[in-house]
Amino acid sequence: MERVRLTAGRVQTFTCPKGKRQAFLRDSEVPSLALRVTANGSRAYVFERKLNRHTIQMTIGSPANWTIEDARARARELASLVDRGVDPRTELEKQRQEAEAARVRRQAAEVCALEVWHAYCHSRRAVWGERHYLDHLRMAAPGGEPRKKGEGVTQPGPLYALLNQPLARLTPEAVEAWAARNAHRPTQARLGLRLLKAFLNWCRAQASYGAVLPAENPAHSRKARETLGTPKAKDDCLQREQLAPWFEKVRQQHPTVAAYLQALLLTGARSGELLELTWDDVDFQWRTLTIRDKVEGERTIPLTPYVARLLAALPRRNQWVFASDRTDAPINRPSHAMERVCRLAGIPHVTLHGLRRSFGTLSEWVEAPVGVVAQLMGHRPSATAERHYRARPIDLLRKWHTGIEGWILEQAGIEQPPAEANPAKLRVVR
């Protein structure tokens, strides 16, 4: 195999003989370096060596971009890898992958956390409830929108300022500083911290984002938790002697709001579950309600006589039972109406969730079995016997549920109506 010392003149004048696809001019100074010229005149420096009895040939580059000395230096570098038993092609592919990974990390570090937050919400929406999804949007809302009620514009969500920066800047120090700024709103800030922790866990599981975050979840900061404090257990609940004034004032409110608040107390349902109730979920013939349960997916409970009368009297504006008279949607959560009712009744404030707590507490007056009350309210079974050895039919639930409703109405001075086959047929719809 003839070798000559490569020079600029020889590189320029060397051509491929006619009848051949390519020809090589091999360097005598660096034996693994050669100039390859193809039949169409294309020129390139190539590296050629044997490794494990197989010839390795790699293109170094064009003479237009590489000087002879640079090509020799590159050939020596590749030859040293072969001498150590390393395939240069494998090493180059490894370097390429590392460079690509570094590029992806740089891009991930520069991407705005708010953009990733919305991608996270989109990917998880199918397994979230509507309220949980809306909480995520509200927490990261930029604000500046006209208020639906009153004047002015909305304020940014608690997490907006923290997320409106590159993802790589979500460090424990940044989360702790955010907690200190939002300590005056501890309830919302604690919710934001929980949502942020789940979001960052999701990010760390993604190949494109995990590498730019610290080894430990930044939201899992003891200092941030201590800054926001521990939530106190709520115990707001209607007492037996408060039922009469509460019912009196609540029945003076807007008919739909009044029906909703009374049904909330008499079913023990979660406030969001009852708002999502549609007319398809109400069976007046067999006197049942099908509730979309965040724990079990859905549960069926009895439609008690008084609640059946309340629902049958409501206008059917659209698919929603507790429909707004202004939009094609359910009414907004009537928290302010509940606050007004308590004030007018002269009793301490009870929240919407407090009505659910009231149902569970007042049911003890009629000595209803704990398992029955838990099943009506949609709580998970708390014992092996409940999970595996109790299959209560709807009629057994109806016996106890009707008794609970009757006792509450009795304390409120309201007569419980008789059970009717289909109370919806007894009203005139205009």
C-alpha positions in Angstrom: 0.0 0.0 0.0 1.8 3.1 -1.3 2.0 6.1 1.1 3.2 9.6 0.5 3.4 12.6 2.7 0.3 14.7 2.3 0.9 18.2 1.2 -1.5 20.9 0.1 -0.4 20.5 -3.6 -0.9 16.7 -3.5 -4.3 17.1 -1.8 -5.4 19.6 -4.5 -4.2 17.6 -7.5 -5.1 14.0 -6.5 -7.9 12.7 -8.6 -9.9 9.4 -8.8 -8.8 7.2 -11.8 -11.4 6.6 -14.5 -13.4 3.4 -14.0 -13.2 3.6 -10.2 -15.7 4.9 -7.7 -13.1 6.2 -5.3 -9.4 6.4 -4.7 -7.2 7.0 -1.6 -4.0 8.9 -1.1 -2.5 7.6 2.2 -0.3 9.7 4.5 3.1 8.4 5.3 3.4 10.5 8.5 0.2 9.3 10.1 -0.6 5.9 8.6 -4.3 5.9 9.7 -4.9 9.1 7.7 -5.9 9.2 4.0 -7.4 11.5 1.5 -10.4 10.0 -0.3 -11.5 11.3 -3.7 -14.7 10.0 -5.4 -15.5 9.8 -9.1 -17.5 13.0 -8.9 -14.6 14.9 -7.4 -15.7 14.9 -3.7 -12.7 15.1 -1.3 -12.5 14.1 2.4 -10.0 13.1 5.0 -10.7 9.7 6.4 -9.5 7.6 9.3 -8.8 3.9 8.7 -7.6 1.3 11.2 -8.2 -2.3 12.1 -9.9 -3.2 15.4 -10.6 -6.9 16.3 -9.7 -7.9 12.7 -12.4 -5.5 11.3 -11.5 -2.4 9.3 -12.9 0.8 10.8 -13.3 3.7 8.4 -14.5 7.1 9.5 -14.8 10.4 7.7 -12.9 13.3 9.4 -13.9 16.1 7.2 -13.4 18.1 3.9 -10.0 19.6 3.1 -11.9 22.8 2.6 -12.6 22.9 6.4 -9.7 20.9 7.7 -6.0 21.6 7.4 -3.6 18.7 6.9 -2.2 19.2 10.5 -5.7 19.3 12.0 -6.6 16.1 10.1 -3.4 14.4 11.4 -4.2 15.4 14.9 -7.7 14.0 14.7 -6.4 10.8 13.2 -3.9 10.4 16.0 -6.7 11.0 18.5 -8.9 8.3 16.9 -5.9 5.9 16.7 -5.3 6.3 20.4 -8.8 5.1 21.0 -8.3 2.1 18.8 -5.0 1.3 20.6 -7.0 1.1 23.9 -9.5 -1.2 22.3 -12.3 1.4 22.0 -14.3 1.7 18.8 -14.2 5.4 17.8 -17.6 5.2 16.3 -19.1 4.1 19.6 -17.2 6.8 21.4 -18.4 9.5 19.0 -22.0 8.3 19.3 -21.7 8.5 23.1 -20.4 12.0 22.8 -23.2 12.9 20.5 -25.8 11.5 22.9 -24.2 13.4 25.8 -24.2 16.6 23.8 -27.8 16.1 22.9 -28.7 15.4 26.5 -26.9 18.6 27.6 -28.8 20.5 25.0 -32.1 19.1 26.2 -31.2 20.0 29.8 -30.3 23.5 28.8 -33.7 23.8 27.0 -35.5 22.3 30.0 -33.8 24.6 32.4 -34.8 27.6 30.3 -38.4 26.6 29.8 -40.9 28.6 31.8 -42.3 26.6 34.7 -45.8 28.0 34.0 -45.7 26.4 30.5 -44.8 23.0 32.0 -47.6 23.5 34.6 -50.2 23.8 31.9 -48.8 20.8 30.1 -49.0 18.9 33.4 -52.6 20.0 33.9 -53.5 18.9 30.4 -51.9 15.4 30.8 -53.6 14.8 34.2 -57.0 16.2 33.5 -58.5 12.9 32.5 -57.9 11.4 36.0 -58.8 14.6 37.9 -62.1 15.8 39.1 -63.4 19.1 37.6 -62.9 21.0 40.9 -59.3 19.7 41.2 -58.5 20.8 37.7 -60.0 24.2 38.2 -58.0 24.6 41.4 -54.8 24.1 39.4 -55.9 26.8 36.8 -56.9 29.2 39.6 -53.6 28.8 41.5 -51.6 29.7 38.4 -53.9 32.3 36.9 -52.1 35.5 35.8 -55.0 37.7 37.0 -56.0 41.0 35.3 -59.4 39.7 34.1 -62.5 41.7 34.8 -64.3 40.4 37.9 -67.5 38.5 37.4 -69.0 40.3 40.4 -68.1 43.8 41.4 -65.6 46.2 39.9 -61.9 45.9 39.2 -59.9 43.0 38.0 -58.8 39.6 39.4 -55.6 39.2 41.3 -52.9 36.7 40.2 -53.1 33.2 41.6 -50.9 32.3 44.6 -48.5 30.2 42.5 -48.3 32.5 39.4 -45.2 34.5 40.5 -43.4 31.4 41.5 -44.1 29.5 38.3 -43.6 32.5 36.0 -39.8 31.8 35.8 -37.5 29.1 34.4 -38.1 25.7 35.8 -34.5 25.4 37.0 -35.1 28.2 39.4 -37.7 26.3 41.4 -35.3 25.6 44.2 -36.0 24.9 47.9 -34.9 28.5 48.6 -37.4 29.9 46.0 -40.2 27.8 47.5 -39.4 29.0 51.0 -39.3 32.6 49.9 -42.7 32.1 48.2 -44.1 30.6 51.4 -42.9 33.6 53.4 -44.6 36.0 51.0 -47.9 34.1 51.2 -48.0 33.4 54.9 -50.9 35.9 55.3 -53.1 33.5 53.2 -52.1 30.2 54.9 -55.1 28.1 53.7 -54.6 28.9 50.0 -50.8 28.8 50.3 -50.9 25.3 51.9 -53.1 24.1 49.0 -50.7 25.7 46.6 -47.8 23.9 48.3 -49.5 20.6 48.0 -50.3 21.1 44.3 -46.8 22.3 43.7 -45.3 19.2 45.3 -47.3 16.9 43.1 -46.4 18.9 40.0 -42.7 18.7 40.8 -42.9 15.0 41.4 -44.4 14.7 37.9 -41.6 16.8 36.5 -39.0 14.7 38.1 -40.5 11.6 36.4 -40.2 13.2 33.0 -36.9 12.6 31.1 -36.8 16.1 29.8 -37.4 17.9 33.1 -36.1 15.6 35.8 -32.4 16.4 35.3 -32.8 20.2 35.9 -34.5 19.8 39.3 -32.8 19.0 42.6 -32.5 15.4 43.9 -35.2 16.2 46.5 -38.5 17.7 45.7 -38.1 21.5 46.3 -41.6 21.7 47.7 -40.8 19.2 50.3 -39.3 21.9 52.5 -39.8 21.8 56.2 -39.1 25.5 56.5 -41.9 26.2 54.0 -44.4 24.0 55.9 -43.5 25.6 59.2 -43.9 29.0 57.7 -47.4 28.2 56.5 -48.3 26.4 59.7 -50.5 23.4 60.4 -54.2 23.6 59.5 -56.6 23.4 62.4 -59.3 20.7 62.3 -62.7 22.3 61.6 -65.7 21.5 63.7 -68.4 23.8 62.4 -71.7 22.0 62.6 -75.4 22.7 63.1 -76.6 21.7 66.6 -80.0 20.2 67.3 -81.4 23.4 68.8 -80.1 25.5 65.8 -82.1 23.5 63.2 -85.4 25.4 63.5 -84.0 28.9 63.0 -81.6 27.7 60.3 -84.5 26.1 58.3 -86.6 29.1 58.8 -84.1 31.5 57.3 -82.8 29.2 54.6 -86.3 28.7 53.2 -86.5 32.5 52.7 -83.6 32.5 50.2 -83.7 32.0 46.4 -85.6 28.8 45.7 -82.7 27.0 44.0 -80.2 28.1 46.7 -82.7 27.1 49.4 -83.2 23.7 47.9 -79.5 23.1 47.4 -78.6 24.0 51.0 -81.4 21.9 52.5 -80.5 18.9 50.2 -76.8 19.4 51.2 -77.7 18.9 54.9 -80.2 16.1 54.4 -78.0 14.0 52.0 -74.6 14.5 53.6 -73.1 14.9 50.1 -70.1 16.9 49.3 -70.9 20.4 48.0 -69.3 19.8 44.6 -71.1 16.4 44.2 -74.5 18.0 44.7 -73.8 20.9 42.3 -72.9 18.4 39.5 -76.2 16.6 40.0 -78.2 16.3 36.7 -81.8 15.3 36.1 -80.6 12.0 34.7 -79.1 11.3 38.1 -82.5 11.7 39.8 -84.9 8.7 39.7 -88.3 9.8 41.1 -89.9 6.5 40.2 -87.5 4.3 42.3 -86.6 7.2 44.6 -82.8 7.2 44.2 -80.0 9.7 43.6 -76.8 8.8 41.7 -74.0 10.9 42.9 -70.6 11.3 41.2 -68.3 10.2 44.0 -64.7 11.4 44.1 -63.8 8.2 46.0 -65.7 5.4 44.4 -66.6 7.0 41.1 -70.3 7.1 41.8 -72.7 6.0 44.5 -76.4 5.6 44.7 -78.3 6.8 47.7 -82.0 7.0 48.6 -84.1 9.9 47.5 -85.8 10.8 50.7 -89.4 12.2 50.8 -88.5 15.8 51.7 -85.5 16.0 49.3 -87.7 14.5 46.6 -90.3 17.3 47.1 -87.5 20.0 47.0 -86.1 18.7 43.7 -89.5 18.1 42.1 -90.4 21.8 42.7 -87.3 23.1 40.9 -87.6 24.4 37.3 -85.9 22.3 34.6 -83.9 25.0 32.9 -81.2 22.7 31.5 -79.5 19.4 32.5 -78.5 20.6 35.9 -80.8 20.1 38.9 -79.5 23.2 40.7 -79.4 25.3 37.5 -78.4 28.9 37.3 -81.1 31.2 35.9 -78.5 33.2 34.0 -76.1 30.7 32.5 -76.3 27.2 31.1 -74.5 25.8 34.2 -75.1 25.0 37.8 -75.3 27.8 40.4 -72.1 29.0 41.9 -71.3 27.6 45.4 -73.6 29.7 47.6 -71.1 30.3 50.4 -72.2 33.9 50.9 -75.9 32.8 51.0 -74.9 30.2 53.7 -73.1 32.9 55.7 -76.2 35.2 55.4 -78.5 32.5 56.6 -76.4 31.8 59.7 -76.2 35.5 60.5 -80.0 36.0 60.1 -80.6 32.9 62.2 -78.3 34.1 64.9 -76.1 31.1 64.9 -72.3 30.7 64.5 -71.1 30.5 60.9 -71.3 27.0 59.3 -69.6 26.3 56.0 -71.0 24.3 53.2 -68.8 21.4 54.2 -70.1 22.0 57.8 -73.5 20.9 56.5 -72.0 17.6 55.5 -70.4 17.3 58.9 -73.8 18.2 60.5 -75.4 15.2 58.7 -72.9 12.8 60.1 -73.2 14.3 63.6 -77.0 14.5 63.8 -77.4 11.0 62.5 -76.1 9.8 65.9 -79.4 11.0 67.5 -81.3 8.3 65.7 -78.5 5.7 66.4 -78.0 5.0 62.7 -75.2 2.5 62.2 -71.8 4.1 61.5 -71.4 2.0 58.3 -74.8 3.1 56.9 -73.9 6.8 57.5 -70.4 6.3 55.9 -72.0 4.6 52.9 -74.6 7.5 52.5 -71.8 10.1 52.7 -69.4 8.3 50.4 -66.7 7.6 52.9 -64.3 4.6 52.4 -65.1 1.6 54.5 -63.0 1.7 57.6 -62.9 -1.9 58.6 -62.6 -5.3 57.0 -66.2 -6.2 57.9 -67.4 -3.1 56.1 -65.3 -3.7 53.0 -66.0 -7.4 52.5 -69.0 -8.4 54.6 -71.6 -5.6 54.2 -73.6 -5.4 51.0 -76.5 -3.1 52.0 -79.4 -2.9 49.5 -80.9 0.5 48.7 -84.0 -0.3 50.8 -82.0 -0.8 53.9 -80.2 2.5 53.3 -83.6 4.1 52.7 -84.9 2.9 56.1 -82.2 4.7 58.0 -81.9 7.7 55.7 -85.6 8.4 55.9 -85.3 8.2 59.7 -82.4 10.6 59.8 -84.3 13.1 57.6 -87.5 12.7 59.6 -85.7 13.4 62.9 -83.9 16.5 61.5 -87.2 17.9 60.1 -89.0 17.2 63.4 -86.4 19.2 65.3 -86.9 22.0 62.7 -90.6 22.0 63.2 -91.3 20.7 59.7 -93.5 17.8 58.9 -91.9 15.1 56.7 -94.1 14.5 53.6 -95.2 10.9 52.9 -93.2 8.9 50.4 -94.8 9.3 47.0 -94.4 7.0 44.0 -93.3 9.9 41.8 -93.5 13.4 43.2 -92.4 14.9 39.9 -95.8 14.1 38.5 -97.6 16.1 41.1 -96.3 19.5 40.1 -97.5 21.7 37.2 -94.6 22.7 34.9 -95.0 26.1 33.2 
